[in-house]
Amino acid sequence: MSVILENITKSFNKQKVLDNLNLEVKKGEFHVILGPSGEGKSTLLSIISGLIKPDAGKILIDGDIVNDLPPQKRGIGFVFQDFALFPHLTVFENVAYGLKIRSLSNKEIEDKVTFYLEMVGLEKHKDKFPSELSGGQKQRVALARALVIEPKVLLLDEPLSHVDAWQREKLREDLKTIQQKTGITTIYVTHDRLEAILLADKVSVLHQGRIEQTEPPKEIFYQPKTSFVARFVGATNIFKGCIIEIAGERAKFKLDDSNLIFTVKNYPIFKEKKEISLCLHPEKVSLSTVPKEENHFLGEIIDVKFLGMYFRVLIGMENVELEALVPKEQVSLLVPGENVWICFSPEALHPLCGRPCRQPCDLRKCKTENRCH
Ligand SMILES: Nc1ncnc2c1ncn2[C@@H]1O[C@H](COP(=O)(O)OP(=O)(O)OP(=O)(O)O)[C@@H](O)[C@H]1O
């Protein structure tokens, strides 16, 4: 079932948390809402489920407006961050609870609970109490309990945040498999960009009460459209400057406060003398002892941080600092104080909007000066 939110607004104590928010989740989609803590992610899920009423706006499930339907009539399964299991009931009884209050027969309850406990890999633990389970197992019970009522939509509120790192990976994989198997429309909120990449068909980034960009994970990560999205997904190199020349497939971009000129792919929104910001993902920068690529600049290594498989390298060049994420094989190059060639392709640079649009931003449609820029 599809879920559509139209112009949802919600304030607490006169403080706006959601501000004319629009969102479209297609049938069968695994949709991740990504945003920092306190941006209103849980509020958004509570509004969809009916636990909280919006101050304004419409909630549509499968095309029907459900604003006035109570939570139990919306056909929604909810998995909370903190499991919210009944401590005095066994795993089986926790999962069976939603079916009992719907007055199903004992046989139907037995069959459905067994089916979903098998799906989440907990059939052997059905007689245990929540206190006898690990965090990951508790969240599997919560997932089975949400699925057993066969909801039209599954909402998950940071379900992996109280699960240890080892179990988190396995549970994340299982969640994706279960969602694909059941085909249930799923909305998953998180502040963790890795979870968003690994799980989502589509990611929506929430900022200042609105969805700032909705796209598949690859586009969100490599083609962020606002500086907030860029920073949040790790595209930390953001340059302000001006398009000074356009020639066919290429444009020249001069950075503010520097003599540096980058060669950029020519985007339809570019015009000569246009002021714009470009972002460059640190992964798209390579460091070399010899100049490579259309963009190559000599810089000085300022700092090197070890991140496991990669090094995060801070390099300075002509009033500009830039981050590169480079594989550890390049470690011999990386000595603070040494010079190094900073290389990247024109395609690695992406234009950003000056300010967010009311609708999720789409630069391809944004050809005029006055909408996004
Ligand atoms: N019932 C409430 N009464 C008053 N303020 C609330 C209520 N619920 C949420 N808020 C406030 O609304 C804002 C958004 O909260 P919300 O829990 O939706 O954010 P979140 O993005 O889910 O954060 P987190 O990732 O930390 O869970 C916060 O400032 C919070 O204090």
The ligand as an SDF file (V2000), in Angstrom:
LIG
                    3D

 31 33  0  0  0  0  0  0  0  0999 V2000
    5.1490   14.6960   23.0060 N   0  0  0  0  0  0  0  0  0  0  0  0
    6.0070   15.6910   22.8480 C   0  0  0  0  0  0  0  0  0  0  0  0
    5.8950   16.8260   23.5660 N   0  0  0  0  0  0  0  0  0  0  0  0
    6.7670   17.8530   23.3880 C   0  0  0  0  0  0  0  0  0  0  0  0
    7.7920   17.8360   22.5250 N   0  0  0  0  0  0  0  0  0  0  0  0
    7.9710   16.7200   21.7960 C   0  0  0  0  0  0  0  0  0  0  0  0
    7.0830   15.5840   21.9120 C   0  0  0  0  0  0  0  0  0  0  0  0
    7.5130   14.6330   21.0440 N   0  0  0  0  0  0  0  0  0  0  0  0
    8.6100   15.1320   20.4350 C   0  0  0  0  0  0  0  0  0  0  0  0
    8.8800   16.3740   20.8740 N   0  0  0  0  0  0  0  0  0  0  0  0
    9.9760   17.2470   20.4010 C   0  0  0  0  0  0  0  0  0  0  0  0
    9.9360   17.2590   18.9940 O   0  0  0  0  0  0  0  0  0  0  0  0
   11.2560   17.2400   18.4320 C   0  0  0  0  0  0  0  0  0  0  0  0
   11.3910   16.0530   17.4980 C   0  0  0  0  0  0  0  0  0  0  0  0
   11.3450   14.8500   18.2690 O   0  0  0  0  0  0  0  0  0  0  0  0
   11.4050   13.4120   17.5850 P   0  0  0  0  0  0  0  0  0  0  0  0
   11.4710   12.3980   18.6880 O   0  0  0  0  0  0  0  0  0  0  0  0
   10.3040   13.2740   16.6090 O   0  0  0  0  0  0  0  0  0  0  0  0
   12.8010   13.4980   16.8100 O   0  0  0  0  0  0  0  0  0  0  0  0
   13.7050   12.3240   16.2120 P   0  0  0  0  0  0  0  0  0  0  0  0
   14.2510   12.8480   14.9280 O   0  0  0  0  0  0  0  0  0  0  0  0
   12.9300   11.0560   16.1650 O   0  0  0  0  0  0  0  0  0  0  0  0
   14.8540   12.2280   17.2960 O   0  0  0  0  0  0  0  0  0  0  0  0
   15.6790   10.9190   17.8100 P   0  0  0  0  0  0  0  0  0  0  0  0
   16.4500   10.4410   16.6170 O   0  0  0  0  0  0  0  0  0  0  0  0
   16.5450   11.5000   18.8730 O   0  0  0  0  0  0  0  0  0  0  0  0
   14.6810    9.9270   18.2930 O   0  0  0  0  0  0  0  0  0  0  0  0
   12.2150   17.2050   19.6080 C   0  0  0  0  0  0  0  0  0  0  0  0
   12.6520   18.5110   19.8560 O   0  0  0  0  0  0  0  0  0  0  0  0
   11.3510   16.6930   20.7550 C   0  0  0  0  0  0  0  0  0  0  0  0
   11.7980   17.2110   21.9840 O   0  0  0  0  0  0  0  0  0  0  0  0
  1  2  1  0
  2  3  1  0
  2  7  2  0
  3  4  2  0
  4  5  1  0
  5  6  2  0
  6  7  1  0
  6 10  1  0
  7  8  1  0
  8  9  2  0
  9 10  1  0
 10 11  1  0
 11 12  1  0
 11 30  1  0
 12 13  1  0
 13 14  1  0
 13 28  1  0
 14 15  1  0
 15 16  1  0
 16 17  2  0
 16 18  1  0
 16 19  1  0
 19 20  1  0
 20 21  2  0
 20 22  1  0
 20 23  1  0
 23 24  1  0
 24 25  2  0
 24 26  1  0
 24 27  1  0
 28 29  1  0
 28 30  1  0
 30 31  1  0
M  END
$$$$
